[in-house]
Amino acid sequence: MLLAFDTATPLVTVALHDGDDVVVELRADRPMKHAEQLAPLIERALGGAGIVRQDLTAVAAGIGPGPYTGLRVGLVTARTLAFVLDIPVYGVCSLDVLAVEAADTGAVTGDFTVATDARRKEVYLARYDASGARLEGPLVDKPAALATEQPVVGEGGALYPDAFPNRVGPTAPSAGWLARVVAEERAELHDPEPMYLRRPDAEQPNAPKRVS
């Protein structure tokens, strides 16, 4: 049983995949509460499938790009579970998950773009072919610098319609689709390390200067 979760966006999402398909998928109902909601959602998912943690065979987590705090919560949890249970752990770019969902559900039929909210009035963006395979990116910039007439999947199209007028498909990564991507090896699998495209908002302060 594969446990998958994504914390790259404000709403945590968790799913279980039994080797054939997704059997449980849950999404948090309150945004920006990653630390408080991830563990209870995992327990609810396990309970819904009638299993315990020891029944898990692998863990998958979205590695972003996304906000530092949310990614840290998800990836620390993924690594800890994998270590304790002695099972493999996989990381997947969250934009790739959106791309595969858009391609497989028929939301797109040709090359397209995925754009998600990067805050600071910027977006994370990558470009894909009709099958959901990544062609370019991910990168981060102002919407105006990345504007396109291509179909755009993800929250970026809703937030910046002037730059991305052709909005289609899902807006946020789904743990269910993350699980399918890993189970079917539909995207590059990474180590569970956060994909940061710029320095985190919260930085370690410099050491205090000595008083002479």
C-alpha positions, 0 to 999 in steps of 0.5 A, a space after each residue: 500500500 502506497 501512502 502519498 501526500 502533498 503539502 506544497 499548497 495551502 491545503 494538505 492532501 493525502 491518499 492511499 494506492 493499493 497497487 491497482 488504484 487509489 482507495 482513499 483520498 482526503 483533503 484538508 478543509 482549512 488552509 495553511 495548517 500543514 503541521 496540525 492537519 497532516 498527521 490526522 489526515 494520514 491516520 484518517 486515510 489509514 483508518 478508512 482503508 482498514 490498515 495500519 502504518 505497518 501495512 504501508 510499502 512505500 511513501 510518496 510526497 510532493 516536493 514542490 516548488 512551494 512555500 518553505 514551511 509547508 514543504 518542510 512539514 511534508 518531507 520531514 514526515 515522509 522521511 520519518 515514516 520511511 525510516 521508521 517503517 524501513 520502506 522506500 520514499 519518493 519525491 515528485 515535482 508537484 507541477 508534474 502531478 498536475 500535468 499528468 492529471 490534466 493529460 489523463 483526464 482530457 483537460 488538454 489535448 496538446 502542449 500546455 503549461 502548469 502555473 501555480 501560486 509562488 506568492 510575491 505576485 509570482 508563479 511557478 511554471 513549467 511546460 508539458 507535452 500532450 502526454 504530461 511529460 515536462 518539456 521546460 522548467 520549473 521556474 519562477 517569475 512574474 506572470 507578465 514575463 511568463 504570459 502564454 496563450 497555451 492552455 494553463 493548468 493550476 492556480 496561476 490561471 485563476 490568479 492572473 487571467 491577463 497573463 494566462 487567459 486559457 485556464 483549464 483543468 485542475 487547480 491544485 495537486 491531488 495526492 491521488 494523482 501523486 500516488 498514480 504518478 508514482 505507481 505508474 512511474 509517469 514522472 521523474 522520481 526524486 529524493 524527498 528533498 524540497 524543490 526550492 526555486 528561490 531562497 526561503 522567506 524565513 532565513 537563519 539570522 546572522 550570528 551576533 557581532 562580538 562586542 569589543 
